[in-house]
Amino acid sequence: MNNKKIIYVIVAIVALTISSCSNYLDVSDEMTQNLSMEDVFNSPTYTKSWYANIYNCISEYSETGSDCNAFKNPWSNLCGEISSQISPYKDVETSGYTAGDAQLQRWGSLYQYIRQAMIFIKYGKAVGSTTDESVITEDEINRMKDDARFLIAYCYVSLFEQYGPAPIITELENAEEPSKRDYARPSVDQYVSYVDSLLNGVITRNNIPNTVTDLNEMVRPTKVAAMALRAKLWMFAASPLFNGGYEEAMKLKNNDGTQIFPAYNAQKWATAKKYVKALIDYAEANGHSLYTVANDAGTEDVNQTLYKLFQCYNCETLWATTNNSYSSQWLMEPRTTPRDIYNSYGTIGPSQESVDNFFMSNGLSISDNGSGYKENGLVSVTNVCNENKRVDANVFNMYANREPRFYADVIYQGKSWHIQPTSNPNYYVDFSAKGGVGPSSSDTPMVGYLLGKFKNRKILNTNGYITSYYRPWTLFRLADFYLYYAEACNEVDPSDPDIITYLDKVRTRAGVPGYNDLVSSGKKNIIGNQVEQRKAIQQERFVELFCEGQRYFDIRRWMICGSGQDADQTLFTGMNEYGDPNKTIGSADSYYTRTVIEKRIWRKAMYLYPIPQDEINLCKKLVQNPGW
């Protein structure tokens, strides 16, 4: 490659747009215009800046509000988990999109980061001396290069979950020959094999630590994180969307006739099972476990466990980013707080479909016989999230006797706040027409709920209380992979006892009776039934990983989004915010009436996101996803 004086000429070949060098180096335009590639990688400071920018490829699923893009979490809105009224993408699922105007593209940006990582791997070197203020040793550059290889693999997994197999770039191109951008799509098998080989090299070379030893470096890859990414890759490869379940995709062929999506191969589930179990065993051997908080008696305090799980880095965390404060008015904390509590802007709330998926306290689904679920009156419910465990009167029976994760994750009509406002000690959240969070303002979620998960319960936007709280965002955690493992075991052999063992580990930690307990109490028996176990695992992933950026991709890899299916994407309902809570429950003018909030569009083509039409037009070998 020629040694160009302007770095953007070198780094932007694969990008859809050319970015200024300052975006890559975090230095001024004036400086970058005078830097050659040799200048960059002869400087420890510029080398580290180049390396650090690669981490921008990571999706920050902590953000669902107005400051949202394809690398944050519009996905919870798009899959029906929540309503996010202030999000710039709130209307995507009602208006639809085409390959030419689909806004939530990662394609061009991820290829930029892949290329930047490849340049770093090629040109990065030990630089500086022990007398310099900044130095990169041989050991450190070897670690940084394997970090970069991990991030390349992460970029490819991010492309895979959204688009399916994307072109693999293995060589740095000459900036003067842009025609080399024209790549065909590899087959799913070729793609997975390549990404797997990247991760295998990172895992086996021993340049990165086993697990996090310095919280200041929690976002840097470890063997645990690499093994987790490998396990996730194979779970997707084994799933119906990528493993013979998408008939239209199986008809896709490159110009040379090669098939892109394969026929079903049961062995992929066995491979996925192997890698998920290897990750679990290795993580546990390195100190990871399901996080719990003990009470004074030494037993688990479930409510504190579910709260503090997301307030700090802990033993369950396999990989996390430090980029998460929730402090801006546009971000999650104020956007999930009622507007009548000291100038907040509550606009993000769970849909009724999400509320219905949470279990009852006895471990049953609301539709199960004997669950005890009711929608026929008002009762008193203890708010376990309130600092004084306040008993809230006149709460809809729908919200009584639900599991602990429901109370941690959902703010419903009549619920008191974590801290009662001093100006109104009898305060409760009121989403109805005349309530303080009702539809008289745009600062309402419209569904009749606010998101309670992730919130710090010491925050109150007034004097005497903290107004922001830093906490990391967990990218991978052990419970996720326990459920992946149960899923893989069920697809390999539905009689495998590990299915219920690992499913029950997650439920028990959350204070929900496990399926073994349900059998022994005579309430429900799904054990050994592959279809029922599959549904149980899918529901458990919905509840346990609620709003963590997983469900949009889960329901697509499972292919259960169509009308009448378990994740019917045309449904989006809530309570009737224009109604009166004092009117007869279920009547047209009652608040307590299930109400269609949006009429959403679903087409089978939406199982895979469209490759940007500009790329299809530019690259003659690039085949578009089906239906676009």
GIBELHU-V980231 format. One record per pair of residues at least 4 apart in sequence whose C-alpha atoms are under 6 Angstrom apart, sorted by the first residue. I is the first residue (numbers start at 1). J is the second residue. Records with the same first field share a line. If there is no record, write none. Layout:
# GIBELHU-V980231
I: J / J
This chain:
# GIBELHU-V980231
1: 174
5: 35 / 36
6: 33
8: 12 / 21
10: 175
12: 18
14: 111
15: 108 / 112
16: 108
22: 26 / 27 / 28 / 29
24: 50 / 53
25: 49 / 50
35: 39
38: 42
40: 46 / 47
41: 47 / 124
43: 47
44: 134 / 135
48: 52
54: 113
59: 71 / 72
60: 72
61: 72 / 73 / 549
63: 72 / 73
64: 73 / 74
65: 87 / 331 / 332
66: 86 / 87 / 330
68: 72
70: 104
75: 552
76: 81 / 82 / 547
77: 81 / 82 / 83
79: 552
81: 350 / 351 / 354
82: 349 / 350 / 351
83: 348 / 349
84: 347 / 348
85: 347 / 445
92: 96
93: 600 / 601
94: 600 / 601
97: 102
98: 102
99: 610 / 612 / 613
100: 613
106: 110
110: 155
114: 152
117: 148
120: 124
121: 145
126: 136 / 137 / 138 / 141
127: 136
128: 135
136: 140
143: 207 / 208
146: 202
147: 221
153: 195
159: 163
160: 164 / 165
162: 609
163: 608 / 609
165: 188
166: 185
167: 183 / 185
182: 619
183: 621
184: 621 / 622
186: 190 / 191
187: 260
188: 261
192: 196
196: 200
201: 205
203: 223
208: 222
209: 222
210: 222 / 223
211: 222 / 224
212: 218
218: 320
219: 320 / 321
221: 225
223: 227
224: 283
225: 318 / 319
227: 279
228: 279
231: 275 / 276
234: 272
235: 272
237: 242
238: 243 / 268 / 269
239: 243 / 557
240: 244 / 245 / 557 / 558
241: 245 / 246 / 557
243: 264
244: 262 / 263 / 264
249: 626
250: 261
252: 260
253: 257 / 258 / 259 / 260
254: 258
269: 488
273: 488
276: 485
279: 283
283: 288
284: 288 / 289
288: 315 / 316
289: 315 / 316
290: 316
291: 315 / 316
292: 305
293: 300 / 301 / 305
294: 298 / 299 / 300 / 301
295: 299 / 300 / 301
302: 511
304: 308
305: 309
310: 454
311: 471
312: 471
316: 477 / 478
317: 477
318: 476 / 477
319: 475 / 476
320: 473 / 474 / 475
321: 472 / 473
322: 472
324: 472
325: 470
326: 331 / 332 / 333
327: 468
329: 334
332: 336
334: 344 / 345
335: 345 / 346 / 347
336: 346 / 348 / 450 / 451
337: 344 / 346
338: 344 / 346 / 437
339: 343 / 344 / 345 / 346
340: 436
342: 461
345: 443
346: 443 / 444
347: 443 / 444 / 445
348: 445 / 450
349: 445 / 449 / 450 / 451
350: 354 / 449 / 451
351: 447 / 573 / 574
352: 573 / 574
358: 406 / 543
359: 363 / 364 / 365 / 403
360: 364 / 401 / 402 / 403
361: 401 / 402 / 403
363: 512 / 513
364: 371
366: 371 / 373
374: 397 / 398
375: 397 / 398
377: 397
378: 394 / 395 / 396 / 397
379: 394 / 395 / 397
380: 392 / 393 / 394 / 395
381: 391 / 392
382: 390 / 391 / 392
383: 389 / 390
384: 389
385: 418
386: 418
387: 418
395: 414
405: 409
406: 410
408: 453
409: 452 / 453
410: 451 / 452
411: 449 / 450 / 452
412: 449
413: 429 / 430
414: 428 / 429
415: 428 / 429
416: 428
418: 457
420: 425
421: 425
430: 435 / 436 / 437
431: 435 / 437 / 438 / 448 / 577
432: 438 / 577 / 578
433: 438 / 577 / 578 / 579
437: 444
447: 574 / 575
448: 575 / 577
459: 466 / 467
460: 465 / 467
461: 467
481: 485
482: 502
486: 499 / 502
489: 493 / 499
490: 494
494: 528 / 530
495: 528
498: 502
500: 504
504: 508 / 514
507: 512 / 514
508: 512
513: 517
518: 523 / 524
519: 524 / 525
526: 532
529: 533
530: 534
540: 544
541: 545
542: 546
551: 555
555: 559 / 560
556: 607
560: 565 / 566 / 567
561: 567 / 568 / 569
562: 568
563: 568
564: 568
570: 600 / 601 / 602
572: 597 / 598
573: 595 / 596 / 597
574: 594 / 595
575: 592 / 593 / 594 / 595
576: 591 / 593 / 595
577: 591
579: 589 / 590 / 591
580: 590 / 591
581: 590 / 591
583: 590
584: 590
585: 590 / 592
586: 592 / 593
605: 626 / 627
610: 625
615: 619
616: 622
